[in-house]
């Protein structure tokens, strides 16, 4: 019987710690009903009941469209270096890249003009 109580206590502590960490790291826009500090206090003061209330009432479900997802390089047109069509206007990044290439060419031309072979 003691082993059963020990398992129940360990499970309750683990659940409380998990709920407190989840509450503390949840983005502000996903916390509902009460402020985050009040939820953390409830989870700690009412160990199992506070955690259950947090998961049922305190968290709002994640909406799939609001989070920024990682895009791999094959999905990023800037990384792929696609050139705009002849009728398209250049973006600021394209103009900056063109200016940088021109400056690098000028730098290399000056460097080659002043060099003497020794």
Secondary structure, 3 states (H helix, E strand, C coil): CHHHHHHHHHHHHHHHHHHHHHHHHCCHHHECCCCHHHHHHHHHHCHHHHHHHHHHHHECCCCCCCCCCCCCHHHCHHHHCCCCCCCCCCCHHHHHHHHHHHHHHHHHHHHHHCCCCC
